[in-house]
Amino acid sequence: MINHTHTSYSPPKKRSHINIGNPRDIRAVPDANKPNHRKKK
């Protein structure tokens, strides 16, 4: 569910957050890699 909110917030910003090295963002990395997330873009 947290991932859904992040995607809704801003997909481009999500990538920036992952770069920061946040533990929560790192967990979203595998989810974002999923084809489902990519189709939502």
Residue pairs with C-beta under 8 A, 6 or more apart in sequence:
2 24
2 28
3 28
3 31
3 32
3 37
6 14
6 17
6 25
6 28
7 14
7 32
7 37
7 40
11 41
14 25
14 28
14 32
17 25
18 25
18 26
18 28
18 29
18 32
31 37
32 38
